[in-house]
């Protein structure tokens, strides 16, 4: 009986060791991502599709308006923030935040064809 139980225990220990080794190379847990609405609708779904292969990773996406999103990141309510910055309007980013550009979108102004007030 003791030998039979020892065999089961050794098998469970081997499985636990393999699970631990896999966790070292695979993200585990929950990541909270903040994104403004346009990005949440366009970029985030593709990223979620890629991350779905990570079975032990849970991703929560929260709509984060640029006006209060940085504060949420700094208070650790968010783990990752996808936000916007307009040319000529930089905002200060604290040194503990790493900022990486992920794209550049052109800005357009739309007006009706008969509105000449902007032709100057």
JOCORNOR-V528541 format. One record per residue. PSI is psi in whole degrees, 0 to 359 (999 if undefined). Layout:
psi: (PSI PSI)
This chain:
psi: (318 318 319 318 322 320 317 318 317 321 316 322 319 318 317 320 319 319 318 317 321 324 333 327 357 131 139 136 201 135 131 118 127 137 143 161 315 316 320 329 338 305 319 317 320 320 320 323 319 316 345 340 340 91 336 10 128 130 125 127 128 132 123 112 137 331 331 6 320 321 321 323 314 328 2 21 339 148 334 142 130 114 187 158 128 144 136 356 63 149 147 137 123 154 336 359 129 126 128 130 139 359 169 122 133 152 138 149 128 140 163 156 334 3 109 5 340 6 357 999)
